[in-house]
Amino acid sequence: MQQTKAGRPRHRLTKSEQMARVRSRNTEAEFILRRALWRHGLRYRLHVKLPGSPDLAFVRAKVAVFVDGCFWHACPGHYRAPVQNADFWRHKIQQNIARDRRVDGELATLGWIVVRVWEHELRGDLEGAVRIISDAIGRYGGD
């Protein structure tokens, strides 16, 4: 068993404890993207009340940005289905994907452009992600 710096034994986290620590807002991937957008002079809003609660929004340009985690949204290149409790996870991920599609449609109906960025893209090609968002903003004349 591992020990903490203070020498106390560290217990293994249960799956429930692990999942409770997963953040849905202000994730590392979101911070990476937000810093890059700010460096490029792109100013955004957080916590805009729109369908699906986008991670970032460029209100005047009507561009909603979602940072999708590879596990939670079944990235084609990185998703590995869990072996334990497989039926539960298959259903959960399918629901997430269906919700993403529904939200994309609702935002499009409201006149918004939806940009979805995979978490791994921010580590591999951050400038490419910024360029995609910048291009989407440019279609409406900027924010």
C-alpha positions in Angstrom: 0.0 0.0 0.0 1.3 3.5 -0.9 1.8 6.1 1.8 1.1 9.8 1.9 4.0 12.3 2.5 3.0 12.3 6.1 3.6 8.5 6.3 -0.1 7.5 6.6 -1.3 4.7 4.5 -3.2 5.7 1.4 -6.3 3.7 0.6 -7.3 2.9 -2.9 -10.2 5.0 -4.1 -13.4 3.1 -4.9 -14.9 3.6 -8.3 -17.5 5.8 -6.9 -14.9 8.0 -5.2 -12.9 8.2 -8.5 -16.0 9.2 -10.5 -17.0 11.9 -7.9 -13.6 13.6 -8.6 -14.3 13.9 -12.3 -15.1 17.6 -13.1 -17.7 18.7 -15.6 -16.6 22.4 -15.6 -13.3 24.1 -15.5 -11.4 21.1 -16.6 -7.7 21.2 -17.5 -8.6 20.9 -21.2 -11.0 23.9 -20.9 -8.3 26.0 -19.2 -5.8 25.1 -21.9 -8.2 26.2 -24.6 -9.3 29.4 -22.7 -5.7 30.5 -22.2 -4.9 30.0 -25.9 -8.0 31.9 -27.1 -7.2 34.7 -24.7 -3.6 34.9 -26.0 -5.0 35.2 -29.5 -7.3 38.1 -28.5 -10.5 36.1 -28.6 -12.8 37.1 -25.8 -15.5 34.7 -24.7 -18.2 34.2 -22.1 -18.6 31.4 -19.6 -21.8 29.9 -18.2 -24.1 31.3 -20.9 -27.6 29.9 -20.5 -28.0 28.0 -23.7 -29.0 24.4 -24.5 -26.3 22.0 -23.5 -24.4 24.6 -21.4 -21.5 25.3 -23.7 -18.1 25.5 -22.2 -17.4 28.8 -24.0 -19.6 31.1 -26.0 -18.9 34.0 -28.3 -22.3 35.7 -27.9 -22.2 38.3 -30.7 -20.9 35.8 -33.2 -23.3 33.1 -31.9 -20.6 30.5 -31.6 -20.9 27.9 -28.9 -17.8 25.8 -28.1 -17.8 22.5 -26.3 -14.7 20.7 -25.1 -15.6 17.0 -25.3 -13.7 14.4 -23.2 -12.5 11.4 -25.2 -14.0 9.0 -22.7 -17.4 10.7 -22.0 -18.2 11.4 -25.7 -16.6 8.3 -27.3 -13.8 9.8 -29.3 -13.3 7.5 -32.3 -9.5 7.4 -31.9 -9.2 7.1 -28.1 -12.4 5.7 -26.5 -12.0 2.3 -24.9 -15.2 0.8 -23.5 -14.9 -0.3 -19.9 -15.0 -4.0 -19.3 -16.7 -3.8 -15.9 -20.3 -2.9 -15.9 -20.2 -2.7 -19.7 -23.9 -2.5 -20.3 -24.2 0.5 -18.0 -21.3 2.4 -19.7 -22.5 1.5 -23.2 -25.9 3.0 -22.4 -24.4 6.0 -20.6 -22.1 6.9 -23.5 -24.8 6.4 -26.1 -27.0 8.8 -24.1 -24.2 11.4 -24.0 -23.7 11.1 -27.8 -27.5 11.4 -28.4 -27.7 14.5 -26.1 -24.7 16.1 -28.0 -26.6 15.6 -31.3 -29.8 17.0 -29.8 -28.1 20.0 -28.4 -26.3 20.7 -31.7 -29.7 20.7 -33.4 -31.3 23.0 -30.8 -28.4 25.5 -31.0 -28.5 25.4 -34.8 -32.3 26.2 -34.7 -31.5 29.2 -32.5 -28.9 30.4 -35.1 -25.8 29.3 -33.3 -22.7 27.7 -34.8 -21.5 24.8 -32.7 -17.8 23.9 -32.5 -16.9 20.7 -30.7 -13.2 20.2 -29.8 -11.9 16.8 -28.6 -9.8 16.9 -25.5 -6.9 15.2 -27.2 -6.9 17.9 -29.9 -5.9 20.5 -27.4 -2.8 18.5 -26.5 -1.9 17.7 -30.0 -2.9 20.7 -32.2 -4.0 23.5 -29.9 -3.4 26.1 -32.6 -5.6 24.2 -35.0 -8.4 24.2 -32.5 -8.0 28.0 -32.0 -8.0 28.4 -35.8 -11.3 26.5 -36.2 -13.0 28.6 -33.5 -11.6 31.8 -35.0 -12.9 30.8 -38.4 -16.3 30.1 -36.9 -16.3 33.5 -35.2 -15.2 35.2 -38.5 -18.3 33.9 -40.3 -20.4 36.3 -38.1 -18.0 39.2 -38.2 -16.3 38.7 -34.9 -17.0 39.1 -31.2 
